[in-house]
Amino acid sequence: MAEEKLPTRAENFAEWYNQLVLKAELADYAPVRGCMVVRPYGWTLWENITAALDKRFRETGHVNAAFPTLIPMSFFEKEKEHVEGFSPELAVVTHGGGEKLEEPLVVRPTSETIIGYMYAKWIKSWRDLPVLINQWGSVLRWELRTKLFLRTAEFYWQEGHTAHATKEEAMEEMYRILDVYADFAINEAALPVIKGRKSESEKFAGAQITTSIEGMMQDKRALQSATSHYFGQNFAKAFEIQFVDQNNTLQFCETTSWGLSTRVIGAIIMTHGDDQGLVLPPRLAPIQAIIIPIYKNDAEKSKVMEVADRVFKELKAAGIRIKMDDRENVSSGFKFNDWEMRGVPVRVEIGPKDVEKGSVALARRDKPGREGKSFVPQTGLASTISLLLSEVQSSMLTKATANRDANIHDPKDYEELKKVVQDGWAFSYWCGSRECEAKVKEDTKATTRNMPLEGQPAEAGKCIVCGEKAEKKIYFAKAY
Amino acid sequence: MAEEKLPTRAENFAEWYNQLVLKAELADYAPVRGCMVVRPYGWTLWENITAALDKRFRETGHVNAAFPTLIPMSFFEKEKEHVEGFSPELAVVTHGGGEKLEEPLVVRPTSETIIGYMYAKWIKSWRDLPVLINQWGSVLRWELRTKLFLRTAEFYWQEGHTAHATKEEAMEEMYRILDVYADFAINEAALPVIKGRKSESEKFAGAQITTSIEGMMQDKRALQSATSHYFGQNFAKAFEIQFVDQNNTLQFCETTSWGLSTRVIGAIIMTHGDDQGLVLPPRLAPIQAIIIPIYKNDAEKSKVMEVADRVFKELKAAGIRIKMDDRENVSSGFKFNDWEMRGVPVRVEIGPKDVEKGSVALARRDKPGREGKSFVPQTGLASTISLLLSEVQSSMLTKATANRDANIHDPKDYEELKKVVQDGWAFSYWCGSRECEAKVKEDTKATTRNMPLEGQPAEAGKCIVCGEKAEKKIYFAKAY
């Protein structure tokens, strides 16, 4: 219910977020520390995200499978960096069926190890390659500071794991998936993310290369929205994933993994939301249009509902995700606020005058007030609304892109960098050293986000921190 | 690969099953005792099952959500029968983030408790009811004797959990879902299951009424293929799921739960499979038709492949799940066996003569040899194959139904019952006492399956075990 007002974003962005997630019934806190319940409205949003991604994974030749939730503890010890990265975050099963287990089992924090073990069993020859498997599920990482969707002990995601004959193919796969993620984020979620390569210190535990898509939230903080990793032969050697090549020689595979999680829901909320609540991109919104019939008495009601019912059927038949709010116990004003808060892209109002005129009033969520309002004929309404949904979708992307670009700075020196990262991103030359990264973090709390694949200058420059030669520019920003 | 022959069903049904699951690459053993990996072919089958069920759940007003994998141990202790039933099977997390937990957490074996806890938080008024939520996921039960799909420590399923204002509505919900399960099983999986009520001793831990669908496998053993439970106010009282009714009085909700799991894949395999391998119902088969181009030399190849490619595109465009086997390193005979083993409903052979005649050869999986073979024109092939797939689907159901009915017996006395349950089911009057059930189990290893909702005699009779008055008949059978 929408009785209590949210704090504004300007007042308290963090509290605006927390309250909105609860109030819009996207998620709730679970009775286990750090875990969340994803409620039906939030889960439908996630289902729409999964459908959009799954389609892209299939089109690029991937298949789904399911690997166990529990992994023997010893598996983690086979890849040195992997165990160092994950051991502080593990949830450990020590008892099963009333008895103490001989070997503790870990609730998976990620599945490279167990999938590596199975790939070693399945892959024999070059004819078995590539193996391109994805898994939808949840994983558990014992996080101390949690925030719904952004950082929870258990979260939902997909993790792709692929094995290839050559480095070239594995690298191609890593970038192919990074493109899939960016395409999804930009064209489905209206998130103008930036594709790039992570620094050594920000890599995934066990990866040789980690790439990411990074988005800018309205508070200017960065959110890593998905990652795609190249492992070289690290996991193949740890798990003996080998194949006989065309020359009959035994070789180690080259592997990748990549994941996108329910974090992206946080990105959608924080990129598009306003002080009234969620603003959901039409392509992913659980409800794309809400019909609100408006009447004062039974005579008006019967006329209005006749039209509202017909409109509902027409829009549904046209494949629009439509809902009618015919609640009797709340006012129209309450309904307007309620569905605005839930981020439904288009509101369809039908009152007695609309019945007379053969019109309806449309209000688009992304443009509040008069500006977003139009009065259109009932005839052809399905195509009018379809067009409007496309318009809202592209307009949301344009707005988010403009906001991002307005807040990316090119500081002239380190002093300016320190200032700009307090309320924006810096895009600066960086020499590649851990020391310079660490200094920025120490001085400003900003971290390196990624070295973008596109938009790098043609020539080398000087590191913004130490002044040494630097080949590439990187984004520095405070991040979630 | 299909080089090694399966044992026949007559030789060793259990081994036929185990080897077939591995060989058809449906699933594999995981390195954690009792767990399985569902491989892409098996997972695609499961995805088709989930899509068919999910559609039915939505049509009956249900929505999906996600609740945590970990549940505080204390939650299980709130419902007495529930904890007794599940405590021997629990996997327990005692450590998280490197520290011993204050309260152990259980990897969910089923989610009544945690969902009950959340419902108590969400439900306030009669206006919030009914709550109709389903969850797709996996659960863990520490099983000692495991068998892929049929009984594994971790398995995949859906669990629906609903809360209602009245007993009547909750009972209706239980039966509505039982109908959904039966409709799915019969019309999608070609499994002629029987809907009925379980005995007191076979109920779910904590339920007041458990209903099930039961299927007969080819070895005559029964497989409980899904269950739907009515809890009364048991869980509502344990978790304080209460609402204010229309008279402003605080009431406890009435709740239900219901589940169908990857076990149903076992039912599909054991109901329809033959000595050559799987026979998959077309509506669920990952691949509905496999094209096998046949040629001896490059000249033939170019002619045949031209037609094969065109046919592939046409069938794909018509929405048929089609695959082309254009492997060069194996013979056509090998391919025939391989796809038969994998249960693809229809094989499309295209050779040089077919190219000349404008025909293709079709072979249906459910009728081996000559009987299942036909030669049809390339023109209109998509609709020919669509019709054939429907024909295969209904013919599989007819065959399974005939097999089931031929093996259900009406023994005249207890001596005969003891005989018939060795290789079939008995459908007999039962007085309802635990003692009579226990005696049958002791003497024959057969258990009560369910009291069917349909097909009960109009009049009471005498219990087949003790001779006392019995209102209803029940199925006795050995079961998985």
Contacts between the chains, C-beta under 8 A, distances in Angstrom:
chain1	res1	chain2	res2	distance
A	28	B	118	6.8
A	28	B	121	7.3
A	28	B	122	7.8
A	30	B	67	7.2
A	30	B	68	4.5
A	30	B	114	7.2
A	30	B	118	7.6
A	31	B	72	6.1
A	31	B	75	7.6
A	31	B	114	6.9
A	31	B	117	5.7
A	32	B	68	5.5
A	32	B	70	5.0
A	32	B	71	7.1
A	32	B	72	6.3
A	32	B	105	6.2
A	35	B	68	4.1
A	35	B	70	6.6
A	36	B	68	7.4
A	37	B	65	7.0
A	37	B	66	7.0
A	37	B	67	5.4
A	37	B	68	6.8
A	37	B	118	5.6
A	38	B	65	6.0
A	38	B	66	4.3
A	39	B	65	5.6
A	40	B	63	4.0
A	40	B	64	6.6
A	40	B	65	4.8
A	40	B	133	6.4
A	42	B	65	7.9
A	43	B	63	7.6
A	43	B	64	5.3
A	43	B	65	4.7
A	43	B	66	5.6
A	44	B	63	7.0
A	44	B	64	7.2
A	46	B	66	7.8
A	47	B	64	6.7
A	63	B	40	3.9
A	63	B	43	7.6
A	63	B	44	7.0
A	64	B	40	6.6
A	64	B	43	5.3
A	64	B	44	7.2
A	64	B	47	6.7
A	65	B	37	7.0
A	65	B	38	6.0
A	65	B	39	5.6
A	65	B	40	4.8
A	65	B	42	7.9
A	65	B	43	4.7
A	66	B	37	7.0
A	66	B	38	4.3
A	66	B	43	5.6
A	66	B	46	7.8
A	66	B	138	7.6
A	66	B	156	6.3
A	67	B	30	7.2
A	67	B	37	5.4
A	68	B	30	4.6
A	68	B	32	5.5
A	68	B	35	4.2
A	68	B	36	7.4
A	68	B	37	6.8
A	68	B	154	5.6
A	69	B	69	7.0
A	69	B	107	7.1
A	69	B	138	6.2
A	69	B	140	6.9
A	69	B	154	5.8
A	70	B	32	5.0
A	70	B	35	6.6
A	70	B	91	7.2
A	70	B	107	7.5
A	70	B	140	7.4
A	70	B	154	7.1
A	71	B	32	7.1
A	72	B	31	6.1
A	72	B	32	6.3
A	75	B	31	7.6
A	87	B	98	7.4
A	88	B	97	6.3
A	88	B	98	5.7
A	89	B	97	6.3
A	90	B	95	7.9
A	90	B	96	7.5
A	90	B	97	7.4
A	90	B	98	7.7
A	91	B	70	7.2
A	91	B	93	5.0
A	91	B	95	7.3
A	91	B	96	4.6
A	91	B	97	7.8
A	91	B	105	7.5
A	92	B	93	6.3
A	92	B	94	6.8
A	92	B	95	4.2
A	92	B	96	7.2
A	93	B	91	5.0
A	93	B	92	6.3
A	93	B	93	5.3
A	93	B	94	7.7
A	93	B	107	6.6
A	94	B	92	6.9
A	94	B	93	7.8
A	94	B	94	4.6
A	94	B	95	6.6
A	95	B	90	7.9
A	95	B	91	7.3
A	95	B	92	4.2
A	95	B	94	6.6
A	95	B	104	7.9
A	96	B	90	7.5
A	96	B	91	4.6
A	96	B	92	7.2
A	96	B	142	4.6
A	97	B	88	6.3
A	97	B	89	6.3
A	97	B	90	7.4
A	97	B	91	7.8
A	97	B	142	3.4
A	97	B	144	7.1
A	98	B	87	7.4
A	98	B	88	5.7
A	98	B	90	7.7
A	98	B	142	7.9
A	104	B	95	7.9
A	105	B	32	6.2
A	105	B	91	7.5
A	107	B	69	7.1
A	107	B	70	7.5
A	107	B	93	6.6
A	107	B	107	6.9
A	114	B	30	7.2
A	114	B	31	6.9
A	117	B	31	5.7
A	118	B	28	6.8
A	118	B	30	7.6
A	118	B	37	5.6
A	121	B	28	7.3
A	122	B	28	7.8
A	127	B	329	7.4
A	133	B	40	6.4
A	137	B	138	7.7
A	138	B	66	7.6
A	138	B	69	6.2
A	138	B	137	7.7
A	140	B	69	6.9
A	140	B	70	7.4
A	142	B	96	4.6
A	142	B	97	3.4
A	142	B	98	7.9
A	144	B	97	7.2
A	153	B	96	8.0
A	154	B	68	5.6
A	154	B	69	5.8
A	154	B	70	7.1
A	156	B	66	6.3
A	329	B	127	7.5
